[in-house]
């Protein structure tokens, strides 16, 4: 079932609070009407009906409290990270330990965007059989790069008439999911190479370090070589597998610098997404060409450095980058690198600046 996204500008309200108040008002009006009839008429039925209504309300109250104490909920995130534009799920597992079924359950999950601090609420109804289990699945789309934390959850059960509402126990947890940038995975490598061979320009954002990527040695395929290092154009020409060989880079570090200073006027979500996408493209293109490299940025004047050697380290670098707050002041990365790193020979394979990405963005 799909959760409905709602903004919560103020304090937290109980699930279905408006409907519960309306039901109680109507039921109270019926009770007072029955009471008036029992007082003004000398008949047994109004008195019998009045007693039934009072006993029914008491029974429903006890039933709701019993169900609420026996219903447990647990929020799960099957995946902690996904690429921007992909669908992901938030699952809420429900367990009813009572014999009575919980026919009217409302599940709410509050999500906080760590970039904008906005809180949205996902809400969905559910039903759990007696001594049974159920699961509520919220399917969402990661629209922007960033981190979203599960700020809280609320599971409530109501009686059959909606008069009373009891809060259920939710297992305590701390969870967040990360929306990673997009990058070219190589699935359309053949189309991309065909376009370049026909004279078209590569539309990839990772043009930084292009000369370096073209300068690597080409050799025949050997057992153990990574598939992303295969040079598809030359392999087709020579009718055998050819791979890019970066040669001996043990003494020369290939560095990609990322400047996270957005400028004085800040940055929009679309501009930030563009910057993250370009950074991912640069690193992935180098990795696919068989070039081990380091991605460097600054966090509170402390140099952050991640070595990218395979897809796992590539994703680890992106996770760390997304979790890094934007810089409040401009930082000279070259000076910071020389001050906080050991002396070594390095080649700048690429450099991206958030402020320049912002100025070249169509939205700016």
PyMOL commands that set and color helices and strands:
alter all, ss='L'
color gray80, all
select helices_A, chain A and resi 17-40+44-70+189-197+210-214+227-229+232-238+269-288+311-323+333-340+354-359
alter helices_A, ss='H'
color red, helices_A
select strands_A, chain A and resi 4-7+71-76+81-83+87-96+102-113+119-128+133-141+146-158+165-167+169-170+176-180+217-220+242-245+252-259+293-299+302-308+345-353
alter strands_A, ss='S'
color yellow, strands_A
deselect
rebuild
show_as cartoon
